[in-house]
Structure formats: C-alpha cells, structure tokens
Amino acid sequence: MTTLIDLAGHLAAEQTADEAVKDVVAVIAAACVQISRVVASGAISGSLGAAGQINVQDEEQKKLDIITNDILREALKACPAVAGLASEELEAIETAGRKGGFLVTFDPLDGSSNIDVNVSVGTIFSILPAPDDREPNEQDFLLPGRQQVAAGYVVYGPQTMLVLTLSRGVFGFTLSADGTWLMTHDAVAISPETAEFAINMSNQRHWAEPVRRYIEGCLQGKDGPRGKNFNMRWVASMVADVHRILMRGGIFLYPWDAREPDKPGKLRLLYEANPMALIVERAGGKATDGQTAILDLQPTKLHQRVPVVLGSANEVDRVSAA
Ligand code: P6P
C-alpha cells in the first residue's frame, strides 16, 4: 500500500489557498477528531438523549448538539484567523474581537435525530472571507455561497471521513486510529447520470407538482418515461446522503412542501446547503433550489432555509425541467 498523504501534507501542498484558510481547516479538522470520539462513546459517556431545551430552529436539542457545538466554538474562537462564527445551534453570530481573517458557519452535528439509534451523523462547515477593516457583523455572513473560500464535512460512520474543498477539487480523508487524517480519496467526482434518488417519501402528498412528477417518473421504472428502474435511499442525515452521492452518484431532494408553506424547505442555506453545494459542484455535480444554483442565491437571514436538489448533474437538470 502506498504511503498515504495526511491532511497536513495536503494543506502544505495546496499552492492556491491562503495560508490562514489552511489554519482554519486544520483547527476544524482537529475539533472533529474530538467530536468523533465523543460521538463514538455514545451511551458510555452518557452523551445520548435530549438536552431538554429547544434551539433557534425550534427543534429539540440533543445533548450531543450542545457538546459538539461547544467543541467547535471554543476551537474556532481560539484560532487567530477566525473573526466570527455562526452555528445552527446559536441564535446569533459570535465574534472573536478580531478583524480580517475568516468567518465560519457550521452545523456541529447534522442528523442528530439519528444519534440515539447509532446511524451516521456529521459536521458541516463553510469558510467565508471576513471584512478586513473591522469586526464582523451578522450582515457580513450573508454572502452568496460562491464566495466561500473552503467548505467541508465530516461523516461519523463506519469510517470517520473528512471531505474537503479549498480552491479546486474534492478530497477525502479517513481518520486513522492514531487521530491522523489520511487522504484516501484524491479525485472525488459525481457521475452525471444515476439510478438512485434520496427523498423522504412520507412527504409525497405535500410536494409541489413538479417534484411529484419527477419522483413519479422514477417510480414508474423501466416501463415508464425514464426507461430504467430506480433505487431509493433516505438516511435522514444530509451528510450521509451527500457522502453516498459523492461516492456512487445519486440525487438528493429536500423540496418545499405544504406542511410549512411559509418556509421554503427544511435545510439551512448558510451552513448546510452552501457548503454541500460547493463540494458537489467542485465534484462535477449540480446543486439548486429546484431552479437556481444554490451558490448564486443571495442570503437574507442567518438561519434562512432553502429547498435543495443536488447530485448527478443530468438528474438535477431533469428536476428543474419537470
Ligand atoms: P426528515 C437532519 O435533521 C436534517 O437536517 C438533514 O440532515 C436531513 O437530510 C433532514 O433533516 C432529514 O429530514 O424530515 O427526513 O427527518
């Protein structure tokens, strides 16, 4: 087996990324090693179950949501290159008393409803430029996703893997027993075609007509308009579903639905859709809100939600045309 490059080696070799961005990535990666250990300890450390409080998303917080959020918060605030942060678990931004450097948005434990049943969960992060002449305010976080300088996620599954994009390409690192991230995937690419879709089918009666038409076409299989049979997967953990799509193709949909007609969808733009969209596009896939590229959307609120369709490029186009 060839000697695997570690994350530090990959970052050192990255010629086009700002050295300070690499520092932020290294801090996040180290924090996620700590998170992987507390997630893996589960019931042993008494970290499973509800925390008994509701977060800004009006969702019941798990103990691990809070534990993992604190791990990332402390690590980022101690990093000289970080001027501010925003988290799914925090109502407001937090600043570090610095100017310049970078802003980090993150979902510390995506899919945490799976944690108590031992199904893969993940951490998602996005790194944006901070204003160089003053401390950041909330408005400074509201940048279109195309302005991200880096994005990544860590999936805590059978392997713990970090998937990362800085200035080009998508790279995968597997966490080794000694806590080192070793590059195991050096050219992650999403096939343009697929026969596998991911959507929560229990919401079918609530979808808008184009999504219903598109999924119906897939369900009709080889005798229907698509002329081929489709498989379905739904982990209910975006990181796990997106990772599968990066590894073997597929399309993921969390569309608008009539259950909350005033909300555009469930997933959050700044720290779920934007980082995943950058990774998917860099891997040759597409990510839209059903019509417009996610990365071109102008955010208006910190915890703004957005419909998400992402994955194999030709399939994403078929949803837009449905
Ligand atoms: P549902 C997890 O709570 C999450 O935010 C995403 O990770 C996941 O794709 C989605 O919600 C699952 O939603 O409605 O199927 O439970």
Boltz pocket constraint, residues with backbone or C-beta under 6 A from the ligand:
constraints:
  - pocket:
      binder: B
      contacts: [[A, 110], [A, 111], [A, 112], [A, 113], [A, 200], [A, 236], [A, 237], [A, 238], [A, 239], [A, 254], [A, 266], [A, 267]]
      max_distance: 6.0
